[in-house]
Amino acid sequence: MTRKPGDLLVKSIACLRRKPGRSTDPGLGQSGLGQSGLGQSDHSLHRKLWIGTGIVTVCTIVLAMSLLVRSYDDFVTARRNLHDVSDYGQLLETANLLSAERGPTNGVLGEEASVDSASRQRLAQFRRASDAALAQLTGHARTPAASDHLHVPPAILDRVLQQLTRARAEVDRLGAMPLQDRRLAEIQHAIESMFAVVDLLQPAIGWKVQRLIERDASLAGPVLIGQMLGDLREYGGRIASQIMAPIAARQPLALANLIDFSRTRGRLLELWQLVGRQTNSAADPRLADVRHTAEQQFFGQGLTMLDDLVQEGRRSGDYSMTPAELTARFVPTLRPLEQLRRGFLDQTIEQVSADRDRALRTLAATAGLTTAILAILAGLIVSAQRFVFRPLLLARNMVIALAEDRDVTPSADPSRAREMNRLFDAIEVLRGKLRERAVLTGQLKLLAETDGLTGLLNRGALERIGETDAAYQGLGGDICLILMDIDHFKQVNDRHGHLVGDQVLTDVAGLVRSVLRPGDIVARFGGEEIAILVAGDDIDAAAGLAKRMRLALQQHDIVVASGGRLAVTASFGVARGRRGKQAWHHLIEAADAALYRAKSDGRNRVRCAPRSLAVVPQAIDAPLPEQPRPREIRR
Protein backbone atom coordinates (compact mmCIF):
# COMPACT_ATOMS: atom_id res chain seq x y z
CA MET A 1 0.00 0.00 0.00
CA THR A 2 1.45 3.36 -1.05
CA ARG A 3 1.17 6.16 1.47
CA LYS A 4 0.41 9.62 0.19
CA PRO A 5 2.57 12.57 1.33
CA GLY A 6 1.40 13.91 4.63
CA ASP A 7 -0.66 10.83 5.61
CA LEU A 8 1.51 10.15 8.66
CA LEU A 9 1.33 13.78 9.76
CA VAL A 10 -2.43 13.81 9.22
CA LYS A 11 -2.81 10.70 11.38
CA SER A 12 -0.56 12.26 14.02
CA ILE A 13 -2.64 15.44 14.06
CA ALA A 14 -5.79 13.37 14.31
CA CYS A 15 -4.35 11.57 17.32
CA LEU A 16 -3.30 14.85 18.88
CA ARG A 17 -6.77 16.26 18.41
CA ARG A 18 -8.29 13.30 20.21
CA LYS A 19 -6.04 13.85 23.27
CA PRO A 20 -7.95 15.37 26.20
CA GLY A 21 -6.76 17.80 28.78
CA ARG A 22 -5.73 20.84 26.81
CA SER A 23 -4.09 23.65 28.73
CA THR A 24 -2.60 26.99 27.92
CA ASP A 25 0.87 27.05 26.39
CA PRO A 26 2.18 30.65 26.30
CA GLY A 27 2.73 31.75 22.77
CA LEU A 28 0.89 28.75 21.31
CA GLY A 29 -2.70 29.34 22.35
CA GLN A 30 -4.94 26.73 23.96
CA SER A 31 -3.22 23.39 23.76
CA GLY A 32 -2.13 20.55 25.96
CA LEU A 33 0.88 20.19 23.73
CA GLY A 34 2.70 23.05 25.39
CA GLN A 35 3.14 20.90 28.48
CA SER A 36 3.30 17.61 26.60
CA GLY A 37 6.05 15.54 25.09
CA LEU A 38 6.76 18.07 22.35
CA GLY A 39 7.54 20.77 24.83
CA GLN A 40 9.66 18.39 26.87
CA SER A 41 11.48 17.22 23.76
CA ASP A 42 12.17 20.83 22.85
CA HIS A 43 13.56 21.50 26.31
CA SER A 44 15.64 18.32 26.21
CA LEU A 45 16.93 19.15 22.73
CA HIS A 46 18.09 22.60 23.78
CA ARG A 47 19.56 21.24 26.97
CA LYS A 48 21.45 18.55 25.11
CA LEU A 49 22.68 21.13 22.61
CA TRP A 50 24.01 23.42 25.32
CA ILE A 51 25.43 20.55 27.37
CA GLY A 52 27.18 19.07 24.34
CA THR A 53 28.43 22.45 23.21
CA GLY A 54 29.56 23.26 26.73
CA ILE A 55 31.50 19.99 26.98
CA VAL A 56 33.17 20.58 23.62
CA THR A 57 33.94 24.18 24.56
CA VAL A 58 35.37 23.22 27.94
CA CYS A 59 37.50 20.46 26.40
CA THR A 60 38.69 22.87 23.72
CA ILE A 61 39.52 25.53 26.28
CA VAL A 62 41.33 23.03 28.51
CA LEU A 63 43.34 21.70 25.56
CA ALA A 64 43.99 25.20 24.29
CA MET A 65 44.99 26.45 27.73
CA SER A 66 47.44 23.58 28.13
CA LEU A 67 48.95 24.45 24.77
CA LEU A 68 48.87 28.16 25.55
CA VAL A 69 50.47 27.68 28.95
CA ARG A 70 53.16 25.48 27.47
CA SER A 71 53.77 27.89 24.59
CA TYR A 72 53.85 30.83 26.98
CA ASP A 73 56.27 29.00 29.27
CA ASP A 74 58.49 28.23 26.28
CA PHE A 75 58.39 31.87 25.25
CA VAL A 76 59.15 33.12 28.76
CA THR A 77 61.96 30.58 29.09
CA ALA A 78 63.46 31.54 25.73
CA ARG A 79 63.21 35.25 26.54
CA ARG A 80 64.78 34.70 29.94
CA ASN A 81 67.52 32.53 28.41
CA LEU A 82 68.28 35.26 25.91
CA HIS A 83 68.68 37.77 28.71
CA ASP A 84 70.73 35.38 30.84
CA VAL A 85 73.06 34.34 28.01
CA SER A 86 73.59 38.00 27.12
CA ASP A 87 74.48 38.76 30.74
CA TYR A 88 76.73 35.70 30.80
CA GLY A 89 78.51 36.93 27.69
CA GLN A 90 79.00 40.31 29.33
CA LEU A 91 80.49 38.62 32.39
CA LEU A 92 82.93 36.63 30.24
CA GLU A 93 83.79 39.80 28.33
CA THR A 94 84.58 41.55 31.62
CA ALA A 95 86.91 38.69 32.61
CA ASN A 96 88.54 38.93 29.17
CA LEU A 97 89.11 42.68 29.58
CA LEU A 98 90.71 42.12 32.98
CA SER A 99 92.94 39.46 31.44
CA ALA A 100 93.79 41.75 28.52
CA GLU A 101 94.78 44.49 30.95
CA ARG A 102 97.75 42.32 31.96
CA GLY A 103 99.31 42.76 28.51
CA PRO A 104 100.08 46.50 28.74
CA THR A 105 100.77 45.98 32.47
CA ASN A 106 103.59 43.59 31.60
CA GLY A 107 104.91 46.14 29.12
CA VAL A 108 104.99 48.89 31.74
CA LEU A 109 106.71 46.61 34.25
CA GLY A 110 109.43 45.75 31.71
CA GLU A 111 110.32 49.27 30.54
CA GLU A 112 111.84 52.36 32.05
CA ALA A 113 109.60 54.67 34.01
CA SER A 114 107.78 56.98 31.64
CA VAL A 115 104.58 58.99 31.82
CA ASP A 116 103.62 59.05 28.14
CA SER A 117 105.06 55.86 26.76
CA ALA A 118 103.01 53.74 24.37
CA SER A 119 102.70 50.98 26.97
CA ARG A 120 101.34 53.42 29.55
CA GLN A 121 98.84 54.86 27.06
CA ARG A 122 97.67 51.37 26.14
CA LEU A 123 97.44 50.49 29.83
CA ALA A 124 95.26 53.53 30.50
CA GLN A 125 93.02 52.59 27.59
CA PHE A 126 92.65 48.99 28.77
CA ARG A 127 91.97 50.12 32.33
CA ARG A 128 89.13 52.36 31.15
CA ALA A 129 87.58 49.43 29.29
CA SER A 130 87.90 47.19 32.36
CA ASP A 131 86.42 49.86 34.64
CA ALA A 132 83.45 50.38 32.30
CA ALA A 133 82.70 46.66 32.17
CA LEU A 134 82.97 46.29 35.94
CA ALA A 135 80.82 49.36 36.50
CA GLN A 136 78.12 47.89 34.27
CA LEU A 137 78.22 44.58 36.14
CA THR A 138 78.15 46.35 39.49
CA GLY A 139 75.24 48.55 38.40
CA HIS A 140 73.21 45.54 37.33
CA ALA A 141 74.04 43.71 40.55
CA ARG A 142 72.98 46.61 42.77
CA THR A 143 69.84 47.55 40.82
CA PRO A 144 66.60 45.90 42.00
CA ALA A 145 65.77 43.54 39.17
CA ALA A 146 63.02 41.19 38.27
CA SER A 147 63.00 37.96 40.21
CA ASP A 148 63.97 35.96 37.13
CA HIS A 149 67.18 37.91 36.40
CA LEU A 150 70.47 36.32 37.46
CA HIS A 151 72.84 39.11 38.45
CA VAL A 152 76.24 38.46 39.97
CA PRO A 153 76.19 38.76 43.76
CA PRO A 154 77.55 42.23 44.70
CA ALA A 155 79.89 40.74 47.34
CA ILE A 156 81.90 38.94 44.66
CA LEU A 157 82.24 42.09 42.59
CA ASP A 158 83.27 44.09 45.64
CA ARG A 159 86.16 41.69 46.29
CA VAL A 160 87.18 41.89 42.62
CA LEU A 161 87.21 45.69 42.72
CA GLN A 162 89.23 45.75 45.91
CA GLN A 163 91.82 43.34 44.52
CA LEU A 164 91.96 45.26 41.24
CA THR A 165 92.63 48.48 43.12
CA ARG A 166 95.47 46.90 45.11
CA ALA A 167 96.99 45.23 42.05
CA ARG A 168 96.92 48.45 40.01
CA ALA A 169 98.48 50.35 42.89
CA GLU A 170 101.30 47.79 43.03
CA VAL A 171 101.84 48.04 39.27
CA ASP A 172 101.85 51.84 39.37
CA ARG A 173 104.34 51.82 42.25
CA LEU A 174 106.73 49.54 40.40
CA GLY A 175 106.23 51.39 37.13
CA ALA A 176 107.29 54.63 38.75
CA MET A 177 110.59 53.08 39.93
CA PRO A 178 113.70 52.95 37.78
CA LEU A 179 113.93 49.68 35.91
CA GLN A 180 117.18 48.62 37.60
CA ASP A 181 115.57 49.07 41.04
CA ARG A 182 112.73 46.69 40.35
CA ARG A 183 113.31 43.34 41.92
CA LEU A 184 112.16 40.08 40.37
CA ALA A 185 110.03 39.16 43.36
CA GLU A 186 108.21 42.49 43.27
CA ILE A 187 107.49 42.19 39.56
CA GLN A 188 106.29 38.61 40.06
CA HIS A 189 104.06 39.75 42.94
CA ALA A 190 102.52 42.52 40.87
CA ILE A 191 101.78 40.09 38.04
CA GLU A 192 100.28 37.55 40.43
CA SER A 193 98.15 40.34 41.95
CA MET A 194 96.63 40.85 38.49
CA PHE A 195 96.12 37.09 38.27
CA ALA A 196 94.21 37.26 41.56
CA VAL A 197 91.74 39.77 40.09
CA VAL A 198 90.54 37.27 37.49
CA ASP A 199 90.73 34.43 40.00
CA LEU A 200 88.32 36.33 42.26
CA LEU A 201 85.94 36.77 39.33
CA GLN A 202 85.92 33.04 38.55
CA PRO A 203 83.41 32.24 41.37
CA ALA A 204 81.00 34.69 39.76
CA ILE A 205 81.37 32.87 36.45
CA GLY A 206 80.91 29.51 38.16
CA TRP A 207 77.86 30.81 40.05
CA LYS A 208 76.37 32.08 36.80
CA VAL A 209 77.00 28.78 35.01
CA GLN A 210 75.38 26.80 37.81
CA ARG A 211 72.28 29.01 37.92
CA LEU A 212 71.84 28.91 34.16
CA ILE A 213 72.05 25.12 34.09
CA GLU A 214 69.63 24.85 37.02
CA ARG A 215 67.15 27.02 35.17
CA ASP A 216 67.42 25.32 31.81
CA ALA A 217 69.45 22.17 31.33
CA SER A 218 69.51 22.77 27.58
CA LEU A 219 71.92 25.67 28.21
CA ALA A 220 74.49 23.42 29.88
CA GLY A 221 76.45 22.79 26.68
CA PRO A 222 76.66 26.39 25.46
CA VAL A 223 77.49 27.95 28.84
CA LEU A 224 80.15 25.34 29.68
CA ILE A 225 81.77 25.73 26.28
CA GLY A 226 81.64 29.50 26.73
CA GLN A 227 83.34 29.10 30.10
CA MET A 228 86.05 26.91 28.57
CA LEU A 229 86.61 29.44 25.78
CA GLY A 230 86.96 32.15 28.43
CA ASP A 231 89.43 29.99 30.35
CA LEU A 232 91.30 29.41 27.10
CA ARG A 233 91.77 33.15 26.68
CA GLU A 234 92.64 33.60 30.35
CA TYR A 235 95.29 30.90 30.43
CA GLY A 236 96.54 31.97 27.03
CA GLY A 237 97.34 35.38 28.43
CA ARG A 238 98.49 34.02 31.77
CA ILE A 239 101.11 31.69 30.25
CA ALA A 240 103.01 34.67 28.85
CA SER A 241 102.72 36.57 32.13
CA GLN A 242 104.18 33.60 34.01
CA ILE A 243 107.57 34.14 32.31
CA MET A 244 107.26 37.92 32.07
CA ALA A 245 108.95 38.71 35.42
CA PRO A 246 112.28 36.96 34.59
CA ILE A 247 112.23 38.59 31.15
CA ALA A 248 111.63 42.02 32.68
CA ALA A 249 114.38 41.41 35.24
CA ARG A 250 116.66 39.87 32.58
CA GLN A 251 117.21 36.83 34.79
CA PRO A 252 117.07 33.08 34.09
CA LEU A 253 113.75 31.31 34.63
CA ALA A 254 113.24 30.00 38.09
CA LEU A 255 111.92 26.50 38.67
CA ALA A 256 108.57 27.87 39.87
CA ASN A 257 108.15 29.77 36.61
CA LEU A 258 108.94 26.66 34.61
CA ILE A 259 106.45 24.58 36.60
CA ASP A 260 103.69 27.19 36.21
CA PHE A 261 104.46 27.53 32.50
CA SER A 262 104.36 23.78 31.90
CA ARG A 263 101.15 23.34 33.91
CA THR A 264 99.43 26.16 32.07
CA ARG A 265 100.63 24.91 28.70
CA GLY A 266 99.20 21.46 29.39
CA ARG A 267 95.91 22.93 30.48
CA LEU A 268 95.72 25.03 27.33
CA LEU A 269 96.22 22.00 25.15
CA GLU A 270 93.60 20.07 27.10
CA LEU A 271 91.07 22.90 26.83
CA TRP A 272 91.77 23.26 23.15
CA GLN A 273 91.18 19.59 22.58
CA LEU A 274 87.82 19.77 24.39
CA VAL A 275 86.75 23.03 22.80
CA GLY A 276 88.00 21.98 19.39
CA ARG A 277 85.58 19.06 19.20
CA GLN A 278 82.64 21.27 20.15
CA THR A 279 83.51 24.11 17.78
CA ASN A 280 84.20 21.65 14.98
CA SER A 281 80.61 20.40 15.29
CA ALA A 282 79.18 23.92 15.13
CA ALA A 283 77.03 24.57 12.10
CA ASP A 284 78.34 28.11 11.58
CA PRO A 285 81.30 28.03 9.15
CA ARG A 286 82.57 31.30 10.64
CA LEU A 287 83.50 29.50 13.85
CA ALA A 288 85.44 26.91 11.89
CA ASP A 289 87.47 29.66 10.22
CA VAL A 290 88.19 31.38 13.54
CA ARG A 291 89.14 28.06 15.14
CA HIS A 292 91.55 27.36 12.30
CA THR A 293 93.07 30.83 12.70
CA ALA A 294 93.47 30.34 16.46
CA GLU A 295 95.15 27.01 15.89
CA GLN A 296 97.67 28.59 13.52
CA GLN A 297 98.36 31.86 15.34
CA PHE A 298 98.15 31.01 19.02
CA PHE A 299 98.93 27.32 19.21
CA GLY A 300 101.32 27.59 16.30
CA GLN A 301 103.08 30.96 16.45
CA GLY A 302 102.30 32.14 19.99
CA LEU A 303 103.21 29.02 21.94
CA THR A 304 106.26 28.45 19.76
CA MET A 305 107.41 31.97 20.57
CA LEU A 306 106.99 31.29 24.29
CA ASP A 307 108.72 27.93 24.04
CA ASP A 308 111.75 29.65 22.48
CA LEU A 309 111.84 32.23 25.28
CA VAL A 310 111.63 29.47 27.89
CA GLN A 311 114.57 27.72 26.30
CA GLU A 312 116.48 31.00 26.40
CA GLY A 313 115.56 31.50 30.05
CA ARG A 314 116.66 28.03 30.97
CA ARG A 315 120.07 28.59 29.37
CA SER A 316 120.60 32.15 30.62
CA GLY A 317 118.88 35.42 31.28
CA ASP A 318 119.71 36.74 27.85
CA TYR A 319 116.30 36.96 26.12
CA SER A 320 115.72 37.86 22.51
CA MET A 321 112.74 40.09 23.39
CA THR A 322 111.89 42.74 25.90
CA PRO A 323 108.57 42.59 27.77
CA ALA A 324 107.17 45.30 25.48
CA GLU A 325 108.25 43.42 22.36
CA LEU A 326 106.86 40.16 23.71
CA THR A 327 103.57 41.87 24.50
CA ALA A 328 103.40 43.49 21.07
CA ARG A 329 104.05 40.19 19.28
CA PHE A 330 102.17 37.78 21.55
CA VAL A 331 98.93 39.69 22.26
CA PRO A 332 97.76 39.55 18.59
CA THR A 333 97.90 35.74 18.75
CA LEU A 334 95.31 35.87 21.53
CA ARG A 335 92.74 37.70 19.42
CA PRO A 336 91.51 34.58 17.57
CA LEU A 337 90.74 33.05 20.98
CA GLU A 338 88.72 36.13 21.89
CA GLN A 339 86.96 36.04 18.52
CA LEU A 340 86.19 32.35 18.98
CA ARG A 341 84.56 33.02 22.35
CA ARG A 342 82.57 36.00 21.07
CA GLY A 343 81.53 34.15 17.92
CA PHE A 344 80.38 31.11 19.86
CA LEU A 345 78.38 33.22 22.32
CA ASP A 346 76.91 35.26 19.47
CA GLN A 347 75.84 32.03 17.80
CA THR A 348 74.31 30.85 21.08
CA ILE A 349 72.45 34.15 21.43
CA GLU A 350 71.17 33.82 17.87
CA GLN A 351 69.90 30.32 18.60
CA VAL A 352 68.23 31.41 21.83
CA SER A 353 66.74 34.41 20.03
CA ALA A 354 65.44 32.09 17.32
CA ASP A 355 63.95 29.88 20.04
CA ARG A 356 62.28 32.92 21.56
CA ASP A 357 60.85 34.03 18.20
CA ARG A 358 59.69 30.50 17.45
CA ALA A 359 58.03 30.25 20.86
CA LEU A 360 56.36 33.62 20.27
CA ARG A 361 55.08 32.48 16.89
CA THR A 362 53.83 29.24 18.42
CA LEU A 363 52.12 31.19 21.19
CA ALA A 364 50.48 33.54 18.69
CA ALA A 365 49.46 30.63 16.45
CA THR A 366 48.02 28.72 19.40
CA ALA A 367 46.11 31.76 20.61
CA GLY A 368 44.85 32.45 17.10
CA LEU A 369 43.88 28.83 16.55
CA THR A 370 42.10 28.72 19.90
CA THR A 371 40.22 31.90 19.08
CA ALA A 372 39.32 30.51 15.67
CA ILE A 373 38.09 27.23 17.17
CA LEU A 374 35.98 29.05 19.75
CA ALA A 375 34.64 31.34 17.02
CA ILE A 376 33.80 28.29 14.89
CA LEU A 377 32.02 26.70 17.86
CA ALA A 378 30.06 29.90 18.43
CA GLY A 379 29.26 30.02 14.72
CA LEU A 380 28.12 26.40 14.78
CA ILE A 381 25.86 27.12 17.74
CA VAL A 382 24.36 30.16 16.03
CA SER A 383 24.01 28.25 12.76
CA ALA A 384 22.41 25.28 14.50
CA GLN A 385 20.03 27.63 16.29
CA ARG A 386 19.19 29.52 13.12
CA PHE A 387 19.15 26.81 10.50
CA VAL A 388 18.12 23.75 12.53
CA PHE A 389 16.41 24.48 15.84
CA ARG A 390 14.55 27.64 14.85
CA PRO A 391 12.97 25.93 11.79
CA LEU A 392 12.21 22.86 13.90
CA LEU A 393 10.53 24.98 16.58
CA LEU A 394 8.64 26.87 13.89
CA ALA A 395 7.52 23.56 12.40
CA ARG A 396 6.55 22.39 15.89
CA ASN A 397 4.43 25.51 16.47
CA MET A 398 2.81 25.06 13.06
CA VAL A 399 1.93 21.45 13.84
CA ILE A 400 0.46 22.50 17.19
CA ALA A 401 -1.50 25.29 15.49
CA LEU A 402 -2.86 22.83 12.95
CA ALA A 403 -3.79 20.49 15.79
CA GLU A 404 -5.75 23.39 17.33
CA ASP A 405 -7.55 24.13 14.04
CA ARG A 406 -5.62 27.38 13.62
CA ASP A 407 -4.50 28.14 10.10
CA VAL A 408 -0.80 28.53 9.32
CA THR A 409 1.02 29.41 6.14
CA PRO A 410 4.35 27.59 5.68
CA SER A 411 6.66 29.67 3.53
CA ALA A 412 9.74 28.59 1.62
CA ASP A 413 13.00 30.15 2.76
CA PRO A 414 16.00 29.96 0.39
CA SER A 415 18.37 30.19 3.35
CA ARG A 416 16.98 27.00 4.86
CA ALA A 417 18.48 23.64 4.11
CA ARG A 418 16.81 21.42 1.55
CA GLU A 419 15.72 18.97 4.25
CA MET A 420 14.08 21.78 6.23
CA ASN A 421 12.20 23.01 3.17
CA ARG A 422 11.01 19.45 2.63
CA LEU A 423 9.74 19.45 6.20
CA PHE A 424 7.74 22.63 5.57
CA ASP A 425 6.52 21.16 2.28
CA ALA A 426 5.25 18.21 4.30
CA ILE A 427 3.51 20.64 6.68
CA GLU A 428 1.89 22.31 3.67
CA VAL A 429 0.71 18.87 2.52
CA LEU A 430 -0.56 18.28 6.05
CA ARG A 431 -2.33 21.64 5.96
CA GLY A 432 -4.09 20.69 2.74
CA LYS A 433 -5.01 17.27 4.09
CA LEU A 434 -6.41 18.82 7.25
CA ARG A 435 -8.45 21.26 5.19
CA GLU A 436 -9.86 18.35 3.22
CA ARG A 437 -10.52 16.52 6.47
CA ALA A 438 -12.20 19.60 7.95
CA VAL A 439 -14.45 19.91 4.91
CA LEU A 440 -15.29 16.23 5.06
CA THR A 441 -15.81 16.42 8.81
CA GLY A 442 -18.12 19.39 8.35
CA GLN A 443 -20.03 17.55 5.69
CA LEU A 444 -20.27 14.46 7.84
CA LYS A 445 -21.38 16.54 10.80
CA LEU A 446 -23.97 18.24 8.63
CA LEU A 447 -25.21 14.89 7.40
CA ALA A 448 -25.22 13.52 10.92
CA GLU A 449 -27.12 16.47 12.41
CA THR A 450 -29.38 17.53 9.51
CA ASP A 451 -32.60 16.03 8.30
CA GLY A 452 -32.11 15.08 4.68
CA LEU A 453 -35.62 16.05 3.58
CA THR A 454 -36.31 19.36 5.30
CA GLY A 455 -32.78 20.61 5.86
CA LEU A 456 -33.57 21.14 9.55
CA LEU A 457 -31.57 19.73 12.43
CA ASN A 458 -32.52 16.14 13.21
CA ARG A 459 -33.72 14.90 16.58
CA GLY A 460 -30.31 13.58 17.58
CA ALA A 461 -28.75 17.01 17.17
CA LEU A 462 -31.62 18.58 19.10
CA GLU A 463 -31.24 16.05 21.90
CA ARG A 464 -27.52 16.86 22.21
CA ILE A 465 -28.29 20.58 22.40
CA GLY A 466 -30.98 20.07 25.01
CA GLU A 467 -29.12 17.60 27.18
CA THR A 468 -25.87 19.55 27.44
CA ASP A 469 -25.25 22.48 29.76
CA ALA A 470 -22.69 24.14 27.47
CA ALA A 471 -23.65 27.33 25.70
CA TYR A 472 -24.84 26.84 22.13
CA GLN A 473 -25.58 29.73 19.74
CA GLY A 474 -26.76 32.08 22.49
CA LEU A 475 -28.78 29.49 24.40
CA GLY A 476 -28.38 29.60 28.14
CA GLY A 477 -29.76 27.30 30.78
CA ASP A 478 -33.38 28.56 30.62
CA ILE A 479 -35.24 27.74 27.42
CA CYS A 480 -38.71 27.31 25.99
CA LEU A 481 -39.64 24.35 23.77
CA ILE A 482 -42.32 24.46 21.07
CA LEU A 483 -43.49 21.12 19.71
CA MET A 484 -45.41 21.40 16.42
CA ASP A 485 -47.36 18.56 14.79
CA ILE A 486 -48.93 18.83 11.30
CA ASP A 487 -52.63 17.99 11.55
CA HIS A 488 -53.90 14.94 9.62
CA PHE A 489 -50.54 14.40 7.93
CA LYS A 490 -51.17 10.66 7.58
CA GLN A 491 -54.25 11.35 5.48
CA VAL A 492 -52.15 13.57 3.20
CA ASN A 493 -49.76 10.67 2.63
CA ASP A 494 -52.61 8.18 2.16
CA ARG A 495 -54.61 10.35 -0.20
CA HIS A 496 -51.96 12.18 -2.18
CA GLY A 497 -48.89 9.99 -1.83
CA HIS A 498 -45.63 10.22 -0.01
CA LEU A 499 -44.08 12.61 -2.53
CA VAL A 500 -46.76 15.19 -1.76
CA GLY A 501 -46.25 14.45 1.94
CA ASP A 502 -42.56 15.11 1.58
CA GLN A 503 -43.31 18.39 -0.20
CA VAL A 504 -45.69 19.38 2.60
CA LEU A 505 -42.96 18.73 5.17
CA THR A 506 -40.43 20.73 3.14
CA ASP A 507 -42.75 23.73 2.67
CA VAL A 508 -43.82 23.71 6.33
CA ALA A 509 -40.14 23.66 7.41
CA GLY A 510 -39.37 26.59 5.14
CA LEU A 511 -42.36 28.54 6.45
CA VAL A 512 -41.34 27.90 10.06
CA ARG A 513 -37.80 29.11 9.36
CA SER A 514 -39.15 32.31 7.84
CA VAL A 515 -41.13 33.10 10.98
CA LEU A 516 -38.41 32.31 13.52
CA ARG A 517 -36.00 34.90 14.92
CA PRO A 518 -32.20 34.72 14.68
CA GLY A 519 -30.99 32.45 17.45
CA ASP A 520 -34.09 30.25 17.52
CA ILE A 521 -33.28 26.62 16.81
CA VAL A 522 -35.60 24.47 14.74
CA ALA A 523 -35.35 20.70 14.21
CA ARG A 524 -37.42 17.86 12.80
CA PHE A 525 -38.49 15.98 15.91
CA GLY A 526 -40.46 13.12 14.40
CA GLY A 527 -42.29 12.14 11.23
CA GLU A 528 -44.49 15.25 11.00
CA GLU A 529 -43.34 16.90 14.23
CA ILE A 530 -41.08 19.95 14.38
CA ALA A 531 -39.42 21.30 17.55
CA ILE A 532 -38.33 24.88 18.16
CA LEU A 533 -35.99 25.95 20.96
CA VAL A 534 -36.33 29.54 22.15
CA ALA A 535 -33.80 31.17 24.47
CA GLY A 536 -35.05 32.39 27.86
CA ASP A 537 -37.95 31.40 30.12
CA ASP A 538 -40.56 33.84 28.73
CA ILE A 539 -43.28 31.32 27.87
CA ASP A 540 -45.66 34.05 26.76
CA ALA A 541 -43.22 35.20 24.11
CA ALA A 542 -42.73 31.59 23.03
CA ALA A 543 -46.48 31.09 22.83
CA GLY A 544 -46.78 34.24 20.75
CA LEU A 545 -44.17 32.88 18.37
CA ALA A 546 -46.12 29.60 18.12
CA LYS A 547 -49.28 31.54 17.40
CA ARG A 548 -47.61 33.43 14.57
CA MET A 549 -46.41 30.18 13.06
CA ARG A 550 -49.90 28.67 13.37
CA LEU A 551 -51.51 31.64 11.70
CA ALA A 552 -48.89 31.78 8.97
CA LEU A 553 -49.40 28.09 8.21
CA GLN A 554 -53.18 28.41 8.29
CA GLN A 555 -53.05 31.20 5.74
CA HIS A 556 -50.53 29.44 3.49
CA ASP A 557 -51.45 27.14 0.62
CA ILE A 558 -48.91 24.58 -0.49
CA VAL A 559 -48.50 24.33 -4.25
CA VAL A 560 -47.81 20.73 -5.15
CA ALA A 561 -45.98 19.45 -8.23
CA SER A 562 -49.24 18.82 -10.12
CA GLY A 563 -50.16 22.49 -9.82
CA GLY A 564 -52.88 22.08 -7.22
CA ARG A 565 -53.00 23.75 -3.82
CA LEU A 566 -53.18 22.10 -0.43
CA ALA A 567 -54.00 23.79 2.90
CA VAL A 568 -52.69 22.28 6.13
CA THR A 569 -52.72 23.28 9.79
CA ALA A 570 -50.67 22.33 12.82
CA SER A 571 -51.05 21.99 16.56
CA PHE A 572 -48.52 23.48 19.01
CA GLY A 573 -47.45 22.61 22.53
CA VAL A 574 -45.33 25.13 24.47
CA ALA A 575 -43.38 24.51 27.67
CA ARG A 576 -40.56 26.14 29.56
CA GLY A 577 -37.69 24.56 31.46
CA ARG A 578 -33.94 24.17 31.57
CA ARG A 579 -31.28 22.43 29.59
CA GLY A 580 -29.62 19.36 31.01
CA LYS A 581 -30.14 15.67 30.74
CA GLN A 582 -32.89 15.29 33.34
CA ALA A 583 -34.49 18.70 32.80
CA TRP A 584 -34.62 18.10 29.05
CA HIS A 585 -36.75 14.97 29.40
CA HIS A 586 -39.17 16.80 31.73
CA LEU A 587 -39.32 19.68 29.26
CA ILE A 588 -40.17 17.32 26.39
CA GLU A 589 -42.86 15.65 28.48
CA ALA A 590 -44.39 19.02 29.34
CA ALA A 591 -44.35 20.24 25.73
CA ASP A 592 -45.70 16.90 24.51
CA ALA A 593 -48.53 17.07 27.05
CA ALA A 594 -49.39 20.58 25.87
CA LEU A 595 -49.31 19.36 22.25
CA TYR A 596 -51.58 16.48 23.16
CA ARG A 597 -54.03 18.94 24.71
CA ALA A 598 -53.92 21.08 21.57
CA LYS A 599 -54.85 18.06 19.48
CA SER A 600 -57.53 17.02 21.97
CA ASP A 601 -59.02 20.50 21.85
CA GLY A 602 -59.59 20.22 18.12
CA ARG A 603 -56.16 20.73 16.52
CA ASN A 604 -54.85 23.93 14.94
CA ARG A 605 -54.30 25.25 18.44
CA VAL A 606 -51.50 26.46 20.71
CA ARG A 607 -51.39 25.18 24.25
CA CYS A 608 -48.91 26.01 27.04
CA ALA A 609 -47.81 23.68 29.77
CA PRO A 610 -47.97 25.10 33.31
CA ARG A 611 -44.97 25.15 35.64
CA SER A 612 -46.24 21.86 37.07
CA LEU A 613 -47.25 19.01 34.82
CA ALA A 614 -50.24 18.37 37.13
CA VAL A 615 -51.90 21.55 35.87
CA VAL A 616 -54.05 21.21 32.75
CA PRO A 617 -52.49 23.01 29.77
CA GLN A 618 -53.97 26.45 29.27
CA ALA A 619 -55.36 27.77 25.98
CA ILE A 620 -53.96 31.05 24.76
CA ASP A 621 -55.95 31.45 21.57
CA ALA A 622 -59.66 31.52 20.83
CA PRO A 623 -61.17 28.39 19.26
CA LEU A 624 -61.13 28.52 15.49
CA PRO A 625 -63.39 26.61 13.21
CA GLU A 626 -62.19 23.05 13.24
CA GLN A 627 -60.79 21.71 10.03
CA PRO A 628 -60.59 18.01 10.73
CA ARG A 629 -59.30 17.14 7.32
CA PRO A 630 -57.15 18.97 4.80
CA ARG A 631 -58.93 20.48 1.86
CA GLU A 632 -58.92 18.70 -1.40
CA ILE A 633 -56.32 19.69 -3.93
CA ARG A 634 -57.93 22.06 -6.34
CA ARG A 635 -57.00 21.25 -9.86
PyMOL commands that set and color helices and strands:
alter all, ss='L'
color gray80, all
select helices_A, chain A and resi 7-18+32-35+37-100+102-109+118-142+154-175+179-181+184-215+217-241+244-249+255-280+285-315+323-403+418-449+459-467+489-496+498-515+539-554+581-600
alter helices_A, ss='H'
color red, helices_A
select strands_A, chain A and resi 24-25+29-30+478-486+521-524+529-535+557-559+565-567+570-578+606-608+618-619
alter strands_A, ss='S'
color yellow, strands_A
deselect
rebuild
show_as cartoon
